[in-house]
Amino acid sequence: MVLDKIDKQILNTLQENGKTTNSKLSKIVGISAPATLERVKRLELAGVISHFTAVLDPEKIGFSIMAMVNIGLSLSSLSSVAVIKEKFIALDEVIECYQIAGANDFILKVIAKDIKAYGEFMNMKLTQIEGIQVVKSSFVIDNVKEKKLLVLDLDEEYTV
């Protein structure tokens, strides 16, 4: 499936505001509301749109600590990476997890209500996972940029 200009306009608009009504979206892209809805459904079925969600402000709901945690595994644990990934997925405090190449094996984005809760997470959950050799935490002081948008160039061809 090749994304045409209208598909890309739909995707750019929905990334900026997922609550945009179908009626408003159809006016933005210049086609009828039923045709717009059909395109959105087609993009969802193709997996281009993975889901719609509400983005919460962690501080406003009581999560004042955010940390980027670098994880290094022991060499003997490399055969059980799949099990370790599942354990990371099961931790509610881990809001993002990336397996990486380089000096470490994973980077986790972790949130906690306060430093005490973070300490409990580290001591009672994270460091209890077998195979973790190195844990290095860096605390976020300020969120300078958090971009969730993948801006699609209307003139570039994208094949999905």
TAFENLIN-V76236 format. One record per pair of residues at least 24 apart in sequence whose ideal C-beta (glycine too) atoms are under 8 Angstrom apart, sorted by the first residue. I is the first residue (numbers start at 0). GAP is how many residues later the second one is. D is the distance in whole Angstrom. If there is no record, write none. Layout:
I/GAP/D  I/GAP/D
This chain:
0/41/8  0/45/6  0/158/7  0/159/5  1/155/6  1/156/7  1/157/5  1/158/8  2/45/7  2/149/7  2/154/8  2/155/4  2/156/8  2/157/6  4/149/5  5/24/8  5/25/6  5/33/7  6/32/6  6/36/6  6/41/8  7/144/4  7/145/8  7/146/5  7/150/7  8/145/7  9/26/7  9/29/6  9/30/6  9/33/7  10/32/7  10/37/7  10/38/7  10/141/6  11/137/8  11/139/6  11/140/6  13/26/7  13/35/7  13/38/8  14/133/7  14/134/5  14/135/7  15/133/7  17/34/5  17/35/7  45/114/6  46/113/8  47/112/5  54/93/7  57/53/5  61/51/5  62/48/5  62/49/7  62/50/6  63/48/8  63/49/7  63/50/6  64/46/7  64/47/4  64/48/7  64/49/6  64/50/6  64/52/7  64/53/5  64/74/7  65/43/7  65/44/7  65/45/5  65/73/7  65/74/4  65/77/8  66/42/8  66/43/5  66/44/8  66/45/8  66/51/7  66/70/5  66/71/6  66/72/5  66/73/7  67/39/6  67/40/7  67/41/6  67/42/8  67/69/8  67/70/5  67/72/7  68/38/7  68/39/4  68/40/8  68/41/5  68/57/7  68/66/6  68/67/7  68/68/5  68/69/8  69/33/8  69/34/4  69/36/7  69/37/6  69/64/7  69/65/7  69/66/4  69/67/8  69/68/8  70/33/6  70/34/6  70/35/4  70/36/7  70/37/6  70/61/6  70/63/7  70/64/6  71/31/7  71/32/5  71/33/6  71/60/8  71/61/5  71/62/3  71/63/8  72/32/5  72/33/8  72/58/5  72/59/6  72/60/6  73/57/6  73/58/8  73/59/4  75/55/7  76/53/7  76/54/3  76/55/8  76/56/8  79/50/8  79/51/6  80/24/8  83/45/6  83/47/6  83/48/8  86/42/5  87/41/8  90/30/8  90/34/6  90/35/7  92/25/8  92/28/5  92/32/7  103/30/7  103/32/8  109/27/8
